[in-house]
Amino acid sequence: MADEIKIQEIVEFLLKHGDGYDADEAREAAKQSIEEGQPVVETMCLQMLAEHVLARIHDPSWIISRANEPDCEDSELLKRLLDSGASAADLALFARMSQREYLSNLGCILDGAGLYDTPSLPHEEFRIFAVNDEDQPTAMIDELHESLGFSGLETEMELSRQAERDSDNAGS
């Protein structure tokens, strides 16, 4: 009975938020998600939240606003880019592409798919959460945003300079 309730909840969610599901398709997807243990609602919610974050940078007006805001720590950078001929629309698109790449890589990390060219880790099948012998999560991700938060333009610039030095040294 619990599965039937969960199936109905998933069906309702898919019909409301899914990408064009009809009732039969939603029910089939819900049943499959329960049978295979796939968190379809949770996955779609994460995608919706990610799209919400990305959607806010579609309108390039934020580029101009930040460039003209003297208290904004990246205003000088944005002014230089605009003065060099880059359009606010292109800068917003570049920001969106960068965010999408970051979110995609973060998704790979969170679901344990792995990334190319990463440092070796203490676990061959790295997961950001612990799992038991049946591959069921045993710990919740907590406060991840704190450790991944933006720490300021100067810190980002130093990290970029260090990466460039490391790249130059590797090529020598």
N, C-alpha and C positions, 0 to 999 in steps of 0.2 A: 504493500500500500504506500509506503514511503517513496518508493521509486515512481509510482504513478503520480504522486503529488509533485515530485521534482520534475518529472516529464512535463506535466501541465504548466509548471512555472516557467520552464525553459521554452515551451511552445508559446506562451503568452509574451515572453521577452522577445523571441525571434520574430513573432508577428508584428510587434511594436517597433523593434529596433533593427531587425535583420534586414538584409539586403534583398528584398523582394521575395521572401518566402511565402508560399501559400500554406494553408492549414496542413495539408498532407506532408509537404516538404518539411515544415517546421516540426511536425510530430516525428517524422523519420529521423531528422537530425537530432532531436532531443533524445529519442530512444537510443540512437547510436552513441551519443555522448555519455549517457548513463552506462550503457553496456561496456564501453571502452574506458570509462573513468576520465573522460576529457572534460575539463572545466570550461565549457563553451561560453557560459554567461560571463564568467570571470575574465576570460580571454577577450570577449567582445567589449566588456566594460573598460579593460585596460586600453584597448584600441581606441575606444571612444574618448577616453580621457587624453590619450596621446594626441589624437586629432584635434581635440579642443585646445591643447597647448599650441600645436602647430598652427591652427587656424588663426590665432591672434596675430601672427606675423604676416598674413597674406597682404594686408593693407600696408603699403610702405610708409604711411604717414608717421608711424612710430620712429622710423629712421630720422626723418627731418626733425621731429620733436626732440629726440634724444640729442641730435647734433646741436640743436639750439638751446639745450638745457645746460647752463654752466655748471650746475651741481652734479651732472651725470659724468661718471668717471670715464666713459668712453666717448664723450662728445667730441674731443679733439680728433680721435681716430676717425669717427664718422665724418667730421668736417673735411679731413684730408682726403678721404675716399670720395666724397661728393665733389670736392674741388678738383680732384684728378680726372673727373669725367664719369665716374660710376654713377649710375642712376639709383635713386632710392628704391625703385622697383627691383632692379637687379640685386641690390644689397639685401633686400627682404627675401628674394628668392634664394640667394646664397645662404642666408641664415636658415631658411626653411630646409634646404637640402642638407645643411650641416646637422640641424636638429634631427631630421629623419634618419640620417646615418647613425647618429649617436643613439637614438631610440632603438634602431634596428640592432645595433651591437649590444645595447643593454638588454634587449629581449633575448638575444642569443646567450648572454651570460645568465640571465634569470632562468631560462628554460634548460640550461645545461648543454646547449648545442655546440658551444665552443666557438672560438674565433681563430682565424689564421694569424700567424706571427705573434702569438702571445707568449709571455714568459712561462717557463715550466712551473707548474703548481704542485703542491704536495699531494693532490688527489688526481688520479687519471681522469675520472669522470666528475669534474668539479660541479658542484651545485651550490648556489648561494644559500640554500636551506638544507638542513639535515633530513635524511630519509631513513626509514627503518628497513628491515630485510625484505618487506613487501613493496618497497619503493613508495611508501606513503610518507608525506612530510611529517616531521616530528617537531619542527620549530617554525615559527612565523618570522617573516622578514620584518624587522622593526627599525625605525629611524634611518632607513637607507638614504632618505633625502638629505639628512644631515651630513653624511660623509660624502655625498655626491654633489653637494651644493656649490654654486659658483663662489669662488673665494676672492674675487676682485681682478681687475684688469692687470694690475702690476704682477700679481702671482701668475696669471695666465701668460703674460709676456715673458717672465723668467722661465716658465716651463717650456715655452716655444724656443727661447734662446738655447736652453739646455738640450732640447731635442735636436736642434740644428747643430750644435757642437758635437753631440754624440754621433750624428749622421756623418759629419765631416771627419771625425776620428775613425769611424768604421770604414770609410772609403780610403783612408791613408794607408 
